[in-house]
Amino acid sequence: MRKIGWVAALLLPMALVATLEGDWIGYAGFLLSGANAAPAQQQASLQTLSPQQQTIEKAVDPDTGALTLLAFGDIANCPERPGLASAVPVTADLIGLASPFDPTASLAADTVALARRSPDAPILALGDLVYSSGKPVEFEECFDPLWSGLHARTLPTPGNHEYNSPDAFGYFRYWGDRAGPGDRGYYAAREGNWLILSLNSEVSAAPNSEQAQWLDTTLKDAPEACILAFFHKPAYSLKRRHDRDSAVALFDRLASAGATLVLNGHNHFYERTVPLAPGGGADPENGTIGFTIGTGGEISAASAPKPTTAAAIFGHIGLLRLELGTNGVRWWYEDAPDGEVLDSGAAPCNPRRRAMLSQ
């Protein structure tokens, strides 16, 4: 009996540490707290503006009426410090040891510094915001020190790395109501002639899915002639990767509705496509321009362009700056940290959308 008691006394602290480090206590709290109870948040949104809408409205230039946005994804990949703080980060934090991560060594520090030079511009955060699993400790000890002061002007979308944690609970716990109602990961904001959509490429977008039905209703009811959407995975990038069914479904639905721009991350380079039709073929007159900006803190080797590639930049972290006007958009891809412009251009709002609204 004494031996059993001794073994139990040894195993109990080990089990507690394992539970803490696996984030199961946090996940259970996330489920029990009603964090994914969309109806209450949706009811509140009827009474007050959503935080995303407030962020957009505050950023409009009072003189020109233009809205400047910054966009980039694939951000914080902090090197781990050796020792106990890295092996058991939550437990180490409880007993006052150093953070297991070193945010200053992340490439994202330069991109974030560039974003800080535009203090009034909302940031579209294009998923894979923290590596490698989007756990609460990674958001708190790696992402948050980098992102300090930028939270209140961020419109996020989740990436596949966030979903390496159950139900992306670290992402939803960190962002709260800025992630949209409940834990579905999609929402809308509006400004002037623009409808801005944050969508979720990591959950189903099949025709009978909740997301697809919400998107169809939102697009059908929207009076705006210009549409910008963003989600993590690109549908028709020059580098095609697996698990992009939802991305393709979302892009094709948006292109059919006459969206002007779709922004993505996931691939660790900058790419701009020619205007694309549903299915990914070129449509110079009525197509949707796709941007990939997975350059917040990651880079990858060069890949061969496709016929639908208008511009591609490899080996440079950076961000996309957008200026949304009444009838069109201007863009600049800026290298970090100095802000050198590596790609720029302009386009009118998609004529397909205007034609649909006039019917």
C-alpha positions as CSV (number, residue, x, y, z in Angstrom):
1,M,0.0,0.0,0.0
2,R,2.9,2.4,0.9
3,K,4.4,1.6,-2.5
4,I,1.2,2.4,-4.3
5,G,0.9,5.7,-2.4
6,W,4.5,6.6,-3.2
7,V,3.9,5.9,-7.0
8,A,0.7,7.9,-6.9
9,A,2.4,10.9,-5.3
10,L,5.1,10.8,-8.0
11,L,2.7,10.4,-10.9
12,L,0.2,13.1,-9.8
13,P,2.5,16.1,-10.4
14,M,3.6,14.5,-13.7
15,A,0.0,14.2,-14.8
16,L,-0.7,17.8,-13.8
17,V,2.3,19.0,-15.8
18,A,1.3,16.9,-18.8
19,T,-2.2,18.2,-18.7
20,L,-1.1,21.8,-18.5
21,E,1.4,21.4,-21.2
22,G,-1.1,19.8,-23.5
23,D,-3.5,22.7,-23.0
24,W,-6.4,20.4,-22.2
25,I,-7.4,22.5,-19.2
26,G,-7.4,25.6,-21.4
27,Y,-9.4,23.8,-24.1
28,A,-12.0,22.5,-21.6
29,G,-12.4,26.1,-20.2
30,F,-12.8,27.4,-23.8
31,L,-15.7,24.9,-24.4
32,L,-17.3,25.5,-21.0
33,S,-17.1,29.3,-21.1
34,G,-19.4,29.6,-24.1
35,A,-16.6,31.1,-26.2
36,N,-18.2,29.4,-29.2
37,A,-21.8,30.4,-28.4
38,A,-22.5,32.4,-31.5
39,P,-26.2,33.4,-30.8
40,A,-25.3,35.7,-27.8
41,Q,-22.5,37.4,-29.8
42,Q,-24.7,37.8,-32.8
43,Q,-27.4,39.4,-30.6
44,A,-24.9,41.8,-29.2
45,S,-23.8,42.8,-32.7
46,L,-27.3,44.0,-33.4
47,Q,-27.0,46.5,-30.7
48,T,-23.4,47.8,-31.2
49,L,-20.9,47.9,-34.1
50,S,-18.6,44.9,-34.2
51,P,-14.9,45.6,-33.3
52,Q,-14.0,45.0,-36.9
53,Q,-16.5,47.5,-38.2
54,Q,-15.3,50.1,-35.6
55,T,-11.7,49.5,-36.7
56,I,-12.5,50.1,-40.3
57,E,-14.6,53.2,-39.8
58,K,-12.0,54.9,-37.6
59,A,-9.3,54.4,-40.3
60,V,-11.1,56.2,-43.2
61,D,-9.3,59.4,-44.3
62,P,-11.7,62.3,-43.6
63,D,-10.3,64.3,-46.5
64,T,-10.3,61.8,-49.3
65,G,-12.6,59.1,-48.0
66,A,-10.0,56.4,-48.9
67,L,-9.3,53.5,-46.6
68,T,-5.7,52.2,-46.2
69,L,-5.2,48.6,-45.2
70,L,-2.1,46.5,-44.5
71,A,-2.1,42.7,-45.2
72,F,0.3,39.9,-44.5
73,G,0.3,36.4,-43.0
74,D,2.5,33.6,-41.8
75,I,4.0,35.7,-39.1
76,A,5.5,34.6,-35.7
77,N,8.0,31.7,-35.7
78,C,10.0,32.3,-32.5
79,P,13.1,30.2,-31.8
80,E,12.8,28.2,-28.6
81,R,15.2,28.8,-25.8
82,P,16.8,25.6,-24.4
83,G,16.1,24.2,-21.0
84,L,13.0,23.7,-18.8
85,A,11.3,26.8,-20.2
86,S,11.2,25.2,-23.6
87,A,10.4,21.7,-22.4
88,V,7.4,22.6,-20.2
89,P,6.6,26.3,-21.0
90,V,3.3,26.7,-19.0
91,T,4.8,25.1,-15.8
92,A,8.0,27.2,-16.2
93,D,6.0,30.3,-16.5
94,L,4.1,29.5,-13.3
95,I,7.3,29.2,-11.4
96,G,8.8,32.4,-12.9
97,L,11.3,31.1,-15.4
98,A,12.0,32.9,-18.7
99,S,9.7,32.6,-21.6
100,P,10.4,29.6,-23.8
101,F,10.4,31.7,-26.9
102,D,12.6,34.5,-28.2
103,P,10.4,36.9,-30.2
104,T,13.2,39.2,-31.1
105,A,14.9,36.5,-33.2
106,S,11.8,36.1,-35.4
107,L,11.9,37.5,-39.0
108,A,8.4,38.9,-38.3
109,A,10.0,41.6,-36.1
110,D,11.0,43.5,-39.2
111,T,7.5,43.2,-40.9
112,V,5.8,44.3,-37.7
113,A,8.1,47.3,-37.4
114,L,7.1,48.3,-41.0
115,A,3.4,48.0,-40.0
116,R,4.0,50.3,-37.0
117,R,5.1,53.0,-39.4
118,S,1.4,53.3,-40.5
119,P,-0.3,53.6,-37.1
120,D,-3.8,54.3,-38.4
121,A,-4.0,51.4,-40.9
122,P,-6.0,48.3,-40.0
123,I,-4.1,45.1,-40.5
124,L,-5.5,42.1,-42.3
125,A,-3.7,39.1,-40.6
126,L,-3.9,36.3,-43.1
127,G,-3.5,33.2,-40.9
128,D,-0.7,31.1,-39.5
129,L,-0.2,33.9,-37.1
130,V,2.0,31.9,-34.8
131,Y,3.9,28.6,-35.2
132,S,3.7,25.8,-34.9
133,S,0.3,24.9,-33.4
134,G,-1.4,28.2,-32.4
135,K,-1.4,27.1,-28.8
136,P,-2.3,29.7,-26.1
137,V,1.3,29.7,-24.9
138,E,2.6,30.4,-28.4
139,F,0.2,33.3,-28.8
140,E,1.0,34.7,-25.3
141,E,4.8,34.2,-25.3
142,C,5.7,34.5,-29.0
143,F,3.0,36.3,-31.0
144,D,1.8,38.9,-28.4
145,P,5.3,40.4,-27.6
146,L,5.8,41.0,-31.3
147,W,2.2,42.3,-31.9
148,S,2.0,44.5,-28.8
149,G,-0.1,47.6,-29.5
150,L,-1.5,46.3,-32.8
151,H,-4.2,44.0,-31.5
152,A,-6.9,46.7,-31.6
153,R,-6.4,47.4,-35.3
154,T,-6.2,43.8,-36.5
155,L,-8.8,41.9,-38.5
156,P,-7.6,38.3,-38.3
157,T,-8.3,35.1,-40.1
158,P,-7.2,31.6,-39.0
159,G,-4.7,29.4,-40.8
160,N,-3.9,25.7,-40.8
161,H,-1.4,26.0,-38.0
162,E,-4.0,27.5,-35.7
163,Y,-6.0,24.4,-36.3
164,N,-3.1,22.2,-35.1
165,S,-4.7,22.9,-31.7
166,P,-8.2,21.5,-31.1
167,D,-10.8,23.7,-32.8
168,A,-8.1,26.5,-33.1
169,F,-9.0,27.4,-29.5
170,G,-5.7,29.2,-28.9
171,Y,-6.6,31.5,-31.8
172,F,-10.2,32.2,-30.7
173,R,-9.2,32.6,-27.1
174,Y,-6.5,35.2,-28.0
175,W,-8.6,37.2,-30.4
176,G,-12.0,37.0,-28.7
177,D,-14.7,39.0,-30.5
178,R,-12.2,40.2,-33.0
179,A,-12.3,36.7,-34.5
180,G,-16.0,37.2,-35.3
181,P,-19.1,35.6,-33.8
182,G,-18.6,32.3,-32.0
183,D,-15.8,30.1,-33.2
184,R,-16.7,29.9,-36.8
185,G,-13.9,32.2,-38.0
186,Y,-15.6,34.4,-40.6
187,Y,-17.3,37.8,-40.5
188,A,-18.0,41.0,-42.6
189,A,-17.3,44.7,-42.4
190,R,-18.3,47.5,-44.7
191,E,-17.0,50.9,-45.7
192,G,-18.4,53.1,-48.4
193,N,-18.6,51.1,-51.6
194,W,-16.6,48.2,-50.2
195,L,-17.6,44.9,-48.6
196,I,-14.8,43.4,-46.7
197,L,-15.0,39.6,-45.9
198,S,-12.8,37.6,-43.6
199,L,-13.4,33.9,-44.5
200,N,-12.2,30.6,-43.2
201,S,-10.3,28.3,-45.6
202,E,-9.8,25.7,-42.7
203,V,-13.4,24.6,-42.4
204,S,-15.9,23.5,-44.9
205,A,-17.1,25.8,-47.7
206,A,-19.1,23.1,-49.5
207,P,-22.5,24.4,-50.8
208,N,-24.5,23.0,-47.9
209,S,-22.0,24.2,-45.2
210,E,-22.8,27.0,-42.7
211,Q,-20.0,29.1,-44.1
212,A,-21.2,28.8,-47.7
213,Q,-24.8,29.6,-46.8
214,W,-23.7,32.7,-44.8
215,L,-21.5,33.8,-47.7
216,D,-24.2,33.4,-50.2
217,T,-26.7,35.4,-48.1
218,T,-24.1,38.1,-47.4
219,L,-23.2,38.5,-51.1
220,K,-26.8,38.4,-52.2
221,D,-27.9,41.1,-49.8
222,A,-24.8,43.4,-50.2
223,P,-25.3,46.6,-52.1
224,E,-21.6,47.3,-52.4
225,A,-20.0,47.4,-55.8
226,C,-16.5,46.5,-54.6
227,I,-15.6,43.3,-52.7
228,L,-12.4,42.4,-50.9
229,A,-12.1,39.0,-49.2
230,F,-9.3,37.4,-47.3
231,F,-8.6,33.9,-46.0
232,H,-5.5,31.8,-45.4
233,K,-5.0,29.3,-48.3
234,P,-4.8,30.5,-51.9
235,A,-7.0,28.7,-54.4
236,Y,-4.9,29.3,-57.6
237,S,-1.4,30.2,-56.6
238,L,1.7,29.2,-58.7
239,K,2.5,26.8,-55.8
240,R,-0.4,24.5,-55.3
241,R,-0.6,22.6,-52.0
242,H,-3.0,20.0,-50.6
243,D,-6.2,20.6,-48.6
244,R,-7.4,23.6,-50.7
245,D,-10.9,22.5,-51.4
246,S,-12.4,25.1,-49.2
247,A,-10.1,27.8,-50.7
248,V,-11.2,26.9,-54.2
249,A,-14.9,26.9,-53.2
250,L,-14.6,30.3,-51.6
251,F,-12.6,31.9,-54.4
252,D,-15.0,30.5,-57.1
253,R,-18.0,31.8,-55.2
254,L,-16.4,35.2,-54.8
255,A,-15.3,35.4,-58.4
256,S,-18.8,34.5,-59.5
257,A,-20.1,37.4,-57.4
258,G,-17.6,39.9,-59.0
259,A,-15.1,40.3,-56.1
260,T,-12.3,42.7,-56.9
261,L,-9.6,41.2,-54.7
262,V,-8.9,38.0,-52.7
263,L,-5.9,38.1,-50.3
264,N,-4.2,34.9,-48.9
265,G,-1.1,33.7,-47.1
266,H,0.1,30.1,-46.7
267,N,2.7,30.2,-49.4
268,H,5.8,32.0,-48.1
269,F,6.3,34.5,-51.0
270,Y,4.5,37.4,-52.7
271,E,2.3,36.7,-55.7
272,R,-0.2,38.7,-57.7
273,T,-2.3,37.0,-60.3
274,V,-4.0,38.4,-63.4
275,P,-7.7,38.7,-63.0
276,L,-9.2,35.2,-62.6
277,A,-12.5,33.6,-63.5
278,P,-14.1,30.9,-61.3
279,G,-11.9,27.8,-61.9
280,G,-8.7,29.9,-62.0
281,G,-8.5,30.8,-65.7
282,A,-7.6,34.3,-66.9
283,D,-10.4,36.7,-67.3
284,P,-8.9,40.2,-67.9
285,E,-12.2,42.0,-68.2
286,N,-14.3,40.6,-65.3
287,G,-11.9,38.6,-63.2
288,T,-10.8,38.7,-59.5
289,I,-7.2,39.5,-58.7
290,G,-5.6,37.1,-56.2
291,F,-2.7,38.2,-53.9
292,T,-0.6,35.8,-51.8
293,I,1.3,37.6,-49.0
294,G,2.6,34.8,-46.8
295,T,5.6,36.9,-46.1
296,G,5.0,38.2,-42.5
297,G,7.9,36.2,-41.1
298,E,8.6,33.3,-43.5
299,I,10.3,33.0,-46.9
300,S,10.7,30.1,-49.3
301,A,12.6,29.1,-52.4
302,A,11.6,30.4,-55.8
303,S,9.0,28.5,-57.9
304,A,8.3,28.8,-61.6
305,P,5.5,31.3,-62.6
306,K,2.3,30.2,-64.3
307,P,0.6,31.9,-67.2
308,T,-1.8,33.5,-64.7
309,T,1.1,35.0,-62.6
310,A,1.4,38.7,-63.0
311,A,4.1,39.2,-60.4
312,A,6.1,37.0,-58.0
313,I,8.7,38.0,-55.4
314,F,10.7,35.4,-53.4
315,G,13.1,35.8,-50.6
316,H,11.6,39.0,-49.2
317,I,9.5,39.4,-46.1
318,G,7.1,42.3,-46.3
319,L,3.5,43.5,-46.4
320,L,0.9,44.6,-48.9
321,R,-0.5,48.1,-48.6
322,L,-3.9,48.7,-50.1
323,E,-5.8,52.0,-50.7
324,L,-9.5,51.4,-51.3
325,G,-11.2,54.2,-53.1
326,T,-14.8,54.7,-54.2
327,N,-14.3,53.0,-57.6
328,G,-11.1,51.1,-57.3
329,V,-8.0,50.0,-55.5
330,R,-4.3,50.8,-55.5
331,W,-1.6,48.5,-54.1
332,W,2.1,48.5,-53.1
333,Y,4.1,45.5,-51.9
334,E,6.7,46.8,-49.5
335,D,9.9,45.1,-48.4
336,A,10.6,44.9,-44.7
337,P,12.0,46.6,-42.8
338,D,12.9,49.6,-45.1
339,G,9.6,49.8,-47.0
340,E,11.0,49.7,-50.5
341,V,8.2,49.1,-53.0
342,L,8.8,45.9,-55.0
343,D,5.4,45.8,-56.8
344,S,2.6,48.3,-57.3
345,G,-0.5,48.8,-59.4
346,A,-4.1,49.8,-59.5
347,A,-7.4,48.4,-60.7
348,P,-11.1,49.4,-60.9
349,C,-13.7,47.6,-59.0
350,N,-14.8,44.5,-60.9
351,P,-17.2,45.3,-63.7
352,R,-18.9,41.9,-63.2
353,R,-20.2,43.1,-59.8
354,R,-21.5,46.4,-61.2
355,A,-23.3,44.6,-64.0
356,M,-24.9,42.2,-61.5
357,L,-26.1,45.1,-59.3
358,S,-27.6,46.9,-62.2
359,Q,-29.8,44.0,-63.2
